[in-house]
Amino acid sequence: MGTEVPTELYPAERLTRVREAAGRAGLDALLLTPGPDLRYVTGYDALQLERLTCLVVPAAGEPFLVVPRLELPAARESRAGALGVELVPWDETDDPYALVAARLPRQAGKVAVADRMWAVMALRFRAALPGAEQVAAGGVLRELRIRKSPAEVAALREAGAAIDRVHRRVPGFLKPGRTEREVGRDIADAIIAEGHASVDFVIVGSGPNGANPHAEPSDRVIGAGEPVVVDIGGTMPSGYCSDSTRNYCVGAPPADYAAYHAVLREAQEASCQAVRPGATPEAVDAAGRDIIAAAGLGEHFFHRTGHGIGLETHEDPYIVAGNTEPLEPGMAFSIEPGIYPGAHGARIEDIVVCTRDGFERMNHTPRETVIVD
């Protein structure tokens, strides 16, 4: 990810806030290898390699980025380079873990490692810093990442519009006699064509496969009169993700499907309307779940109502029973109840952002079943 990424998404002051958060947590340093935390702090979408790339954020002192020398040009051209982060290259015969250890306090007592750090790297750091307790960095960065800035909300809005454009193209791909896999390939191509940098997932669940929330596209042939669940998402050039589920039917849907989809539509709207500052995720979950249960379909809704989204498709906050952390403006998450009786299934998913007086949807395609002639 280079300097073409909007600077407001990765402001220079974020490094200062991260360093201050590390100090409040009693850490000597944060150690962030490639992944969403490194992208959040610096905007650098570094390659995941066996060679160590690691941003070191000391609680006292200036941050520095340790990179393999062959990755130095990419680091210089990235947002991290534009921020003026010190770049510390290492050569093939160097020990980069010892290099990091040598620049930290001799008696470092506690360091936080990136949640997505490879285990082999965490173990190498443990050997290089034998006196330091290791904790997960997510506990520190969560409090910063969970509330999206206006620039981040704008990036999610752009992602939502892009995936909406893909859903508008789906009816052209759904024809009786085509396989789920064939439709999935067309959708994946459309995700890129409509502005995403990468395809994260494509679910095309026809007939009974629609009752499996995480069904992989298969060689099953889509038949006339069959409902199809399409859940798709990707990552934009900004680094922010899209995720939206809609329901289609090739011809008129079965009567029982139409009946429970109407219940699902009501439940999804109720959960969206429950989003506001101070509301709890479990209350948002209950708003829709209670409607589904009252219709006698509670056993067919067996997953949480939603998940946070940002630089990752799944992150905090999670919209689930037991989560009593009050919602705050800037929190972004999915609302996606589902009903899966077995012969077919349905799920409706929008990304929403909690605002000062309620919520904003990021997705705007029809939530009713789209009938494909």
Buried (B, 14 or more C-beta within 10 A) or exposed (E): BBBEBBBEBBBEEBBEBBBEBBBEBEBBBBBBBBBBBBBBBBBBBBEEBEEBBBBBBBBEBEBBBBBBEEBBEBBBBBBBBBBEBEBBBBEEEBEBBBBBBEBBBEEBEBBBBBBBBBEEBBEBBBEBBEEBBBBBBBEBBBEBBBBBBEBBBBBBBBBBBBBBBBBBBBBEBBBEEBBBBBBBBBBBBBBEEBBBBEBBBBBBBBBBBBBBBEBBBBEBBBEEEBBBBBBBBBBBBBBBBBBBBBBBBBEEBEEEBBEBBEBBBBBBBBBBBBBBBEBBBBBBBBBBBBBBBEBEBBEBBEBBBBBBBBBBBBBBBBBBBEBEEBBEBBBBBBBBBBBBBEBBBBBBBBBBBBBEEBBBBBBEBEBEBBEBE
